[in-house]
Amino acid sequence: MNIDMLERLCYHSGMETKKRSSDINVLASQIIGEATKESIKDITIKPSKEKNPAAVALGRLGGLRGGPARDKPLRPKRRKEIARKAAMIRWEKK
């Protein structure tokens, strides 16, 4: 079933016409929301922002050790090339 057919079915079934999304997932959410009289904001699931402190500490520990460990075997010339390449990529994005 395409979007035009769904819009025609909704129009002929007595529902008021509203601007519909072209994304099929958003359209399905709008139709279900109208059928159940719930707003889309009520349906969305909010992710938990709590982090496991042990995992945070372990990740930080790995980051503190990993950088110097990767840097140690490189020669100064190679480190400079890597830094220059990273800077060029960073400045291209702006």
Secondary structure, 3 states (H helix, E strand, C coil): CCHHHHHHHHHHCCCCCCCCCCCHHHHHHHHHHHHHCCCHHHHCCCCCCCCCHHHHHHHHHHHHHHHHHHHCCCCHHHHHHHHHHHHHHHHHCC
